Amino acid sequence: MRTRVGSITREEARELKRRSEELDRRGGGIPHEVVRARWVARLGRELREMVRAYDGSARKARELLEAILVAEEEGVEGVAAVRRELAAKVNRLKRVA
């Protein structure tokens, strides 16, 4: 039972200790490069999902612009293709309106 904010139960403490000992036995955790590569890949997938969900609103356009800038800065592959896909979608939305 937790008694204050930020405290953990004895069971949670045992689990954390077990995980720590396991990582020590294996010689450390997951390399930073692996974590970053997974993060960059996930960022790319989320960016493509945002483009597919774009409805033409100014709010979503601002969110997309920010996401594209972050993706470019972080070195996500395929940002140019995502921009082209977004441009095609914007053109389609313009024709419908």
Stockholm file with secondary structure:
# STOCKHOLM 1.0

chainA/1-97         MRTRVGSITREEARELKRRSEELDRRGGGIPHEVVRARWVARLGRELREMVRAYDGSARKARELLEAILVAEEEGVEGVAAVRRELAAKVNRLKRVA
#=GR chainA/1-97 SS CCCSTTCCCHHHHHHHHHHHHHHHHHTSSCCHHHHHHHHHHHHHHHHHHHHHHCCSCHHHHHHHHHHHHHHHHHTCTTHHHHHHHHHHHHHHHHHHC
#=GC SS_cons        CCCSTTCCCHHHHHHHHHHHHHHHHHTSSCCHHHHHHHHHHHHHHHHHHHHHHCCSCHHHHHHHHHHHHHHHHHTCTTHHHHHHHHHHHHHHHHHHC
//
